[in-house]
Amino acid sequence: MQRRRRPVRAAAVGLVACLVPALVACSGRDDPDPSLSGSPSASSASPTEAGTVTLGVYGREDELEAFEGVADDYNASSLTGQVELEPWRDRAAAVQGVADGDVPDVFMASRQDLPGLMSREAVRPVGELLDERGVDFGDDFSRDAVAAFGLDAQLQCMPYAVSPEVMFVNTELVDFERMAGRGLNVPQREDFWNLAEFTAAAEFASRPARGTRGTRGFYIEPTLHGLTPYIYSGGGQVYDDDDAPTSLTLSDGDTQDALERSLAVLRDAQLTLTDKQLVKASPQDWFERGRLGMMAGSRDLVPRLRSLPGLAFDVWSMPVVDSPATVGGITGLCMSAETEDPQAAADVIAALVSDEAMARVAAAGFMVPANNSVANSEVFLQPLREPRQAALFNNALRGMVVPPLIADRSELEEAVGPLVEQLLTLPGELDLEAVTEQIDEASRPVLDPDYVPESPSPSLSPSD
C-alpha cells in the first residue's frame, strides 16, 4: 500500500515550528564537555584564544570578492580569532574537496549534499551554538530554509542562500502592451500568470518580428527537475513519500492530470527550441541573443544578463496550472565535525549571516539571501536595475517545493532521464500512462535498494 503523502511546503512549516523551540530549549544545557555544545557565556563574552578559522566558499568572482571583504572586516574587528578564506571553483569542487578530506572549519554546502556529509559524519550541528549567539531562526530567516537543514531534531547547517527558479522573460519578444493592443490573453496581475497566459506569450514570441528570424517562445529542460514545478502546480506529486521516498509517482491519477494539461503546451514543437537550434547553442545562448522568449533560471543569471547590451529582461513566476509552485536549491554554512574550536567557528557563522555581512554578498546580485531582512532590502532588490520584478525571487519561496533528501540524486536522474525526456520530446502521439509507469518502475531500484521487481507469471499451456 502506498504511503500517505503530505504537502511538502506545509511539512516544512510544521518542522520549523518544532525545530526552533527545540533549539532554544536545548541551549545552555549542562554539558560536561564544552567542545560538544557551547556554553551560554561563550556567546556574549568568552573570547576564545585567538586562532584561525578556515572558511570554504564557492561562487562567481564578484561573490568571492565580497566574501573576501566580509572576511577582512571580521579579521579587523574580531577578538576571538581570524578567518582564512579557502575559495572553491564551484559546488562540484567543494563536494570533491570535502570528500577528499579537505574540510574547512566552516564551509558552504548545498542541501542536496547533506546526506553524504551526514553519512561521513563530516558536520557538527550548529543550532545550539548559534542560538547562544542570538541568531533568531524563527523570524529572521526563511522558514523553508531552516526546515531544510533541520534533521534529527537539530539544525545541521545554517541556511545562507535560497535559489527558487523563476521564468526569465525577454520583454521585447514578450511585449504585453502590444499583446493587449491586439486583444491577446495577457496576465491580469504582475509577476503571476497562468498556463493559458504563458501559452499566449510563447505564441507571440514565436512569431518573427520584422528583422528577426527563428525566434522561439520558451525552453523547458526535459528532465525530472524541469517538469517538477508543473506537476506540483497541477496538484500532483513526484514522490510517494516526502521524507523517505521509495518510488516516483508520475503514473498516479493527480499527477497524470497535471502532466496532461502541462504537456499540451510544453510539447508544442512550434513554440520551443528545435533539436537543430540546441545543437548550435544552449538555451541561455539563444536567450542572450534575443531569440528565445522565456527560460527557467535562478538569481545567479542576473549579473550576466545585466551585462549584455540591448537585452531587456524581467522575471515572472513559473506558469501556474492550479497553484503557484517552483523548485530550487538551498545553500547553508556548515561546521566541520573536526574543527578544533567550535566556539570560534560558531562566531564566524553568526557573523556571516548578520545583516551587514549578508548585504555585502547579496549586493553582488547572484544570490537570494536566506536572511529575510536583507532579502527585502534595496541592497538585494536593486529597484533601479533589471529585473524590475526582483521581489518575485522572495515571493517564489512561498511555493518552492523542497524535495526529499536522496543519497544519490544523479543516479535517479540517470535512471529515469531518457524516459522523462520522452515526455517532452518524443514526436507524435504520446502514451502518457505507459511512459510514466516505466518512469516510476525505473526509479524504484534507486530509491528503494530492497525492491525486487515482480517476475511476470509464466503463461499456462493448454494441457495445464
Buried (B, 14 or more C-beta within 10 A) or exposed (E): EEBEBEEBBEBBEBBBEEBBEBBBEBBBEEEEEEEEBBBEEBBEEEEBEEEBBBBBBBBBEBBBBBBBEBBEBBBEEBEBBBBEBBBBEEBEEBBEBBBEEBBBBBBBBBBBBBBBBBEEEBBBBBBBBBBBBEBEBBEBBBBBBBBBBBBEEBBBBBBBBBBBBBBBBBBBBBBBEEBEEEEBBBBEEEBBBBBEBBBBBBBBBBEEEEEEEEBBBBBBBBBBBBBBBBBBBBBBBBBBBBEEBBBBBBBBEBBBBBBEBBBEBBBBEEBBBEEEBBEEBEBBEBBBEBBBBBBBBBBBBBBBBBEEEEBBBBBBBBBBBBEBBBBBBBBBBBBBBEBEBBBBBBBBBBBBBBBEBBBBBBBBBBBBBBBBBBBEBEBBBBEEEBBBBBBBBBBBBEBBBBBBBBEEBEEBBEBBBEBBBBBBEBEEEBEBEEBBBBBBBBBBBBBBEEBEEEEEEEEEEEEE
